[in-house]
Amino acid sequence: MYAWLLRLGGLLAFLWLAPAWAISLPSGAEAGDLIFREGTEAVSAMVMAVGRDQYSHVGMLIGEPGNWQVIHATPSEVPGRADAVVVDSLAFFSAPKRSRRHAVYHVEATSQQRVKAVEQARLALGVPFRIGEPEGTYCTLLVWQAWKTAGVDLEVMFDYLYIPMLAGEYLLPGALRASPKLRLLPSAS
């Protein structure tokens, strides 16, 4: 008899709490732009310490306003999913469980270059997440290569890291953010 009241109460609670879960992007965000996040895992703290930066991870926006998704190379964040290049909803990518904060950077590019960069990133879906192995990729390398293939040189500097058994040159989030082709978009209010 009172089941409708319970359903209405649940709906009202959802509507009241939804803004806390929702994320809005700056109005100038476009497909191909980069979204950086400060992760919540211990490995995120290590990446930020090594790179001396406030962000530990990056993905590329795909889709359009109201239906944004993020393509990124990541260790599995979902049980049973491989460490790989994946597409996640913007809400999943930026959820407090995984992200303390985020920022969107606009890439200076033509609309044709944007389409090509997104296509290139999509072609990498399923490529294993690997650091220091040629058959895999990692977050910053994925988006840098997608833009490079699209004809946009982000003019980044790779850092040589002395990691036991994995020493080599790596592109860290801070070095990517320092690209002269990226512009921080103001936060949505």
C-alpha positions as CSV (number, residue, x, y, z in Angstrom):
1,M,0.0,0.0,0.0
2,Y,2.8,2.4,0.9
3,A,5.2,1.0,-1.7
4,W,4.8,4.1,-3.9
5,L,5.9,6.3,-1.0
6,L,9.0,4.2,-0.6
7,R,9.7,4.5,-4.3
8,L,9.1,8.3,-4.2
9,G,11.4,8.6,-1.2
10,G,14.1,6.7,-3.1
11,L,13.7,8.9,-6.1
12,L,13.8,12.1,-4.1
13,A,17.0,10.8,-2.3
14,F,18.6,10.0,-5.6
15,L,17.7,13.4,-7.0
16,W,19.0,15.1,-3.9
17,L,22.3,13.2,-3.9
18,A,22.9,13.0,-7.7
19,P,24.6,16.4,-7.9
20,A,27.3,15.1,-5.5
21,W,28.1,12.3,-8.0
22,A,27.6,14.3,-11.1
23,I,30.6,16.0,-12.8
24,S,30.3,18.9,-15.1
25,L,33.0,19.8,-17.6
26,P,34.0,23.3,-18.6
27,S,31.8,24.6,-21.4
28,G,34.7,24.7,-23.9
29,A,35.5,21.0,-23.5
30,E,35.7,19.1,-26.8
31,A,36.3,15.5,-27.8
32,G,40.0,14.9,-27.8
33,D,40.7,17.2,-24.9
34,L,42.6,15.7,-22.0
35,I,41.3,15.1,-18.5
36,F,43.9,14.7,-15.7
37,R,43.1,13.3,-12.3
38,E,44.8,12.9,-9.0
39,G,44.3,9.2,-8.2
40,T,43.6,7.7,-4.8
41,E,45.8,4.6,-5.0
42,A,49.3,4.3,-3.6
43,V,50.8,4.1,-7.1
44,S,49.2,7.5,-7.8
45,A,51.2,9.0,-5.0
46,M,54.4,7.5,-6.4
47,V,53.7,8.9,-9.9
48,M,53.1,12.3,-8.5
49,A,56.2,12.2,-6.4
50,V,58.4,11.1,-9.3
51,G,56.9,13.6,-11.6
52,R,56.6,16.4,-9.0
53,D,53.1,17.1,-10.2
54,Q,49.6,17.2,-8.8
55,Y,48.1,14.7,-11.2
56,S,48.9,11.0,-11.6
57,H,46.7,9.9,-14.6
58,V,45.3,11.2,-17.8
59,G,42.6,10.2,-20.3
60,M,41.1,11.6,-23.5
61,L,37.5,12.9,-23.6
62,I,35.3,11.2,-26.2
63,G,31.7,11.7,-26.9
64,E,29.9,15.0,-26.5
65,P,28.4,17.2,-23.7
66,G,25.8,15.2,-21.8
67,N,27.4,11.9,-22.9
68,W,31.1,12.2,-22.1
69,Q,33.4,9.2,-21.8
70,V,37.1,8.8,-21.2
71,I,39.4,6.6,-23.1
72,H,42.6,5.8,-21.1
73,A,45.3,3.2,-20.4
74,T,45.0,1.9,-16.9
75,P,45.6,-1.0,-14.5
76,S,42.2,-2.7,-14.1
77,E,39.7,-0.6,-12.0
78,V,37.0,-3.2,-12.5
79,P,37.2,-6.8,-11.2
80,G,37.7,-9.2,-14.1
81,R,38.8,-6.4,-16.6
82,A,42.3,-6.6,-18.0
83,D,44.9,-3.9,-17.5
84,A,44.4,-2.2,-20.8
85,V,43.2,0.8,-22.9
86,V,39.5,1.1,-21.9
87,V,36.6,3.4,-22.2
88,D,34.8,4.5,-19.0
89,S,32.0,6.9,-18.3
90,L,33.1,10.4,-17.1
91,A,31.3,9.7,-13.8
92,F,33.3,6.5,-13.3
93,F,36.7,8.1,-14.2
94,S,36.1,11.0,-11.9
95,A,34.4,9.2,-9.0
96,P,35.8,10.0,-5.5
97,K,36.8,6.3,-5.2
98,R,39.4,6.9,-8.0
99,S,39.9,10.6,-8.1
100,R,40.6,13.3,-5.6
101,R,40.4,16.1,-8.2
102,H,40.6,16.6,-12.0
103,A,41.3,19.2,-14.6
104,V,40.5,19.4,-18.3
105,Y,43.1,20.7,-20.8
106,H,42.1,21.9,-24.2
107,V,44.3,20.7,-27.1
108,E,45.0,23.3,-29.8
109,A,43.9,21.5,-32.9
110,T,41.5,21.6,-35.8
111,S,38.3,19.7,-35.8
112,Q,39.7,17.2,-38.3
113,Q,42.7,16.6,-36.1
114,R,40.4,16.0,-33.1
115,V,38.4,13.4,-35.1
116,K,41.7,11.7,-36.1
117,A,43.1,11.8,-32.5
118,V,40.0,10.2,-31.1
119,E,40.0,7.6,-33.8
120,Q,43.6,6.8,-33.1
121,A,42.9,6.4,-29.4
122,R,40.0,4.1,-30.1
123,L,42.2,1.9,-32.3
124,A,44.2,1.2,-29.2
125,L,41.2,-0.2,-27.2
126,G,42.3,-3.4,-25.6
127,V,46.1,-2.8,-26.0
128,P,47.6,-3.9,-22.7
129,F,48.6,-1.4,-20.1
130,R,52.3,-1.9,-19.8
131,I,55.2,0.3,-18.7
132,G,58.5,-0.2,-20.5
133,E,57.3,-2.8,-22.9
134,P,56.8,-2.1,-26.6
135,E,53.7,-4.2,-27.0
136,G,51.8,-2.1,-24.4
137,T,51.1,1.5,-23.5
138,Y,50.4,3.7,-20.5
139,C,48.1,6.7,-20.0
140,T,50.3,9.6,-21.1
141,L,51.8,7.7,-24.0
142,L,48.4,6.7,-25.3
143,V,47.1,10.3,-25.6
144,W,50.5,11.7,-26.9
145,Q,50.7,9.1,-29.6
146,A,47.0,9.6,-30.6
147,W,47.6,13.3,-31.1
148,K,51.0,12.8,-32.8
149,T,49.4,10.5,-35.3
150,A,46.7,13.1,-35.8
151,G,49.3,15.6,-36.8
152,V,49.6,17.5,-33.6
153,D,53.0,17.6,-32.0
154,L,52.4,18.3,-28.3
155,E,56.1,19.2,-27.9
156,V,56.7,17.2,-24.7
157,M,59.8,16.2,-22.8
158,F,60.3,12.6,-21.8
159,D,62.1,12.0,-18.5
160,Y,64.7,9.3,-18.0
161,L,63.7,7.2,-14.9
162,Y,66.1,4.9,-13.1
163,I,63.6,2.2,-12.3
164,P,65.1,-1.3,-11.5
165,M,64.5,-3.5,-14.6
166,L,62.4,-0.8,-16.3
167,A,64.9,2.1,-16.6
168,G,64.1,4.3,-19.6
169,E,62.4,7.4,-20.9
170,Y,58.8,8.0,-19.8
171,L,56.3,10.7,-20.4
172,L,54.9,11.8,-17.0
173,P,51.6,13.7,-16.5
174,G,53.4,16.9,-15.5
175,A,55.5,16.9,-18.6
176,L,52.4,16.4,-20.7
177,R,50.5,19.2,-18.9
178,A,53.5,21.5,-19.7
179,S,52.9,21.2,-23.4
180,P,52.5,24.5,-25.1
181,K,49.6,23.0,-27.1
182,L,47.5,22.5,-24.0
183,R,45.4,25.1,-22.2
184,L,43.7,24.6,-18.8
185,L,40.0,25.1,-19.1
186,P,38.4,26.9,-16.2
187,S,36.4,24.7,-13.9
188,A,32.7,24.5,-14.5
189,S,30.7,26.2,-11.8
